[in-house]
Amino acid sequence: KLSTPTVKSTIPNQICNGINYILTRFQIEKIVFKSILIDEMFMSMFVRIFSNINKLQLVFSKIFLVDSNSQDHTLRFFQWIVS
């Protein structure tokens, strides 16, 4: 049985649903989103990602490879614990 992700942030339902969908689809069993900061551009990107089932896994993997500690990023997001 998949665990329920903990998302501590005010983000649109469609994005939460998309995250939950990916977690279920690709059977990621334990993941906790500690901090997600999203602006309109990033939100739009997520909507496009979730509308294209064939690219979900690839893009999701790339997103999780982003270094959220980098000074070069204006957004700090997806500080996560995967165990």
C-alpha positions, 0 to 999 in steps of 0.5 A: 500500500502506498503511503500518503505524501505530506505536502505542507504548502498552499498549492492548487489542487490540480498540482496536488492531484498530479503529484499524487497521481505520479506517486501512485502511477510509478509506485513511489512508496515513501516521499515527503515534500517538506517545502514547495514554493511555486510561482505562476510559471512553475505552476504552468509547467506542472499543468503541462507535465500532468497533461502529457502522460507519456512524459510524466516519468521523464520530467518527474525524474528531471525535476527531482534532480534539480538542486534546490540549494542552488543560489542560481534558482529563484525557486526553492522547491522539492526539498525531499526525503525519500526512504 
